Amino acid sequence: MNGVLLIFGLLFLMGCVSNSPIPPVSDYQPKQVCFDSICVFVEVADSPDERSVGLMNRDTLADNYGMLFVFETEEAHSFWMKNTLIPLDALWINGKYQVVDIQTMTPCTVDPCTVYTPAQIALYVLEVPAGFAQKNEIEVGDFIQFKGV
């Protein structure tokens, strides 16, 4: 009787094991936004809570790192720099993965804060350290690619 229970127990446990393979750690692909000549490692802010906090209260942002804001609809998504301590370039990107506006935003030190609104509608906004676009010769009209996003 104990042998029968052992066999049923083993069969039950085998049924609980998933047949889908677990990807090895080496298959991890970092999230990046890439231009012709350079890629930026990004954190993705794709929920209202993540987008509302963004890069607030951070005192550094490494070169070639940034935050990608992902929205549900293409609109003229405005940004401000309340509680943001570092100057940033904001690159608005439309649903065709084309840069439609670039603005350098400075930390807000006095209320009311400046509101930065794009010239065209966008589905994504990439924030990177100020000067990134000029340094890397990124211009309105350039296209991007996502990797791992």
C-alpha positions as CSV (number, residue, x, y, z in Angstrom):
1,M,0.0,0.0,0.0
2,N,2.8,2.4,0.9
3,G,4.4,1.7,-2.6
4,V,1.1,2.7,-4.3
5,L,0.9,5.9,-2.4
6,L,4.5,6.7,-3.2
7,I,3.9,6.1,-6.9
8,F,0.7,8.3,-6.9
9,G,2.6,11.0,-5.0
10,L,5.5,11.0,-7.5
11,L,3.0,11.1,-10.4
12,F,1.3,14.1,-8.8
13,L,4.5,15.9,-8.3
14,M,5.6,15.2,-11.9
15,G,2.3,16.7,-13.1
16,C,3.0,19.9,-11.2
17,V,6.3,20.5,-13.0
18,S,6.1,22.9,-15.9
19,N,7.2,21.7,-19.3
20,S,8.1,25.2,-20.4
21,P,11.9,25.8,-20.3
22,I,13.2,28.5,-18.0
23,P,15.4,30.8,-20.1
24,P,19.0,30.9,-18.9
25,V,20.3,34.1,-17.4
26,S,22.6,34.5,-20.4
27,D,19.4,35.1,-22.6
28,Y,18.6,38.3,-20.7
29,Q,18.5,41.2,-23.0
30,P,18.8,44.7,-21.5
31,K,16.2,47.3,-22.5
32,Q,17.6,49.7,-24.9
33,V,16.6,52.5,-27.3
34,C,19.0,52.6,-30.2
35,F,19.8,55.3,-32.8
36,D,22.1,54.8,-35.8
37,S,25.3,55.3,-33.8
38,I,24.4,54.7,-30.1
39,C,22.1,52.8,-27.8
40,V,20.8,54.0,-24.5
41,F,20.0,51.6,-21.6
42,V,16.6,52.5,-20.3
43,E,14.2,52.0,-17.4
44,V,10.7,51.7,-18.7
45,A,7.9,53.8,-17.2
46,D,4.7,52.4,-18.7
47,S,2.1,52.8,-15.9
48,P,0.6,56.1,-14.6
49,D,2.4,55.8,-11.3
50,E,5.8,55.1,-12.9
51,R,5.3,57.9,-15.4
52,S,4.3,60.4,-12.6
53,V,7.5,59.7,-10.7
54,G,9.9,59.4,-13.6
55,L,13.4,60.5,-12.7
56,M,12.4,62.7,-9.7
57,N,14.8,63.0,-6.8
58,R,17.8,61.4,-8.6
59,D,21.0,63.3,-8.4
60,T,22.8,61.5,-11.2
61,L,22.1,59.8,-14.5
62,A,25.0,58.0,-16.2
63,D,25.9,58.6,-19.8
64,N,23.9,56.4,-22.2
65,Y,21.2,55.7,-19.6
66,G,17.7,57.1,-19.4
67,M,14.1,56.5,-18.9
68,L,11.6,55.6,-21.6
69,F,8.0,56.8,-21.0
70,V,5.5,54.6,-22.8
71,F,2.0,56.0,-23.3
72,E,-1.3,54.3,-24.4
73,T,-2.1,56.9,-27.1
74,E,-0.2,59.4,-29.3
75,E,-0.7,62.8,-27.8
76,A,1.2,66.0,-27.0
77,H,2.5,64.5,-23.7
78,S,3.8,67.4,-21.6
79,F,6.5,67.2,-19.0
80,W,7.8,69.3,-16.1
81,M,10.8,69.1,-13.9
82,K,9.2,69.3,-10.4
83,N,11.5,67.5,-7.9
84,T,13.9,66.6,-10.8
85,L,17.4,67.5,-9.8
86,I,19.3,67.0,-13.0
87,P,18.9,68.6,-16.4
88,L,17.6,66.3,-19.1
89,D,17.0,66.1,-22.8
90,A,13.5,64.9,-23.7
91,L,13.1,63.2,-27.1
92,W,9.5,62.8,-28.1
93,I,9.0,59.7,-30.4
94,N,5.9,58.9,-32.5
95,G,4.3,55.5,-33.2
96,K,6.4,55.2,-36.3
97,Y,9.6,55.3,-34.1
98,Q,10.6,58.7,-35.4
99,V,11.9,61.5,-33.2
100,V,9.4,64.4,-33.5
101,D,10.8,66.9,-31.0
102,I,13.8,67.4,-28.7
103,Q,14.0,69.8,-25.8
104,T,16.5,70.3,-23.0
105,M,14.7,70.6,-19.7
106,T,16.2,72.2,-16.6
107,P,15.4,71.5,-13.0
108,C,12.5,73.5,-11.6
109,T,13.6,75.7,-8.7
110,V,10.6,78.1,-8.5
111,D,6.9,77.4,-8.8
112,P,5.2,77.4,-11.2
113,C,7.5,75.0,-13.1
114,T,8.0,75.3,-16.8
115,V,5.9,72.9,-18.8
116,Y,7.6,71.3,-21.8
117,T,5.2,70.4,-24.6
118,P,6.2,68.8,-27.9
119,A,5.6,70.3,-31.3
120,Q,4.0,67.1,-32.5
121,I,2.2,64.2,-30.9
122,A,4.2,61.3,-29.6
123,L,3.7,57.8,-28.1
124,Y,7.0,57.6,-26.3
125,V,9.3,60.1,-24.5
126,L,13.0,59.3,-23.9
127,E,14.7,61.2,-21.1
128,V,18.5,61.2,-21.1
129,P,21.2,63.5,-19.6
130,A,21.1,67.0,-21.0
131,G,23.3,67.4,-24.0
132,F,23.0,63.8,-25.1
133,A,21.1,64.7,-28.3
134,Q,23.6,67.3,-29.4
135,K,26.7,65.2,-28.4
136,N,25.4,62.3,-30.5
137,E,24.0,64.4,-33.4
138,I,20.5,63.1,-32.8
139,E,17.9,65.3,-34.6
140,V,14.2,65.5,-35.2
141,G,13.4,63.1,-38.0
142,D,15.8,60.4,-36.8
143,F,14.4,56.9,-36.3
144,I,14.9,54.6,-33.2
145,Q,14.8,50.9,-32.5
146,F,13.8,49.2,-29.3
147,K,15.9,46.2,-28.1
148,G,14.5,44.2,-25.2
149,V,11.6,46.6,-24.6
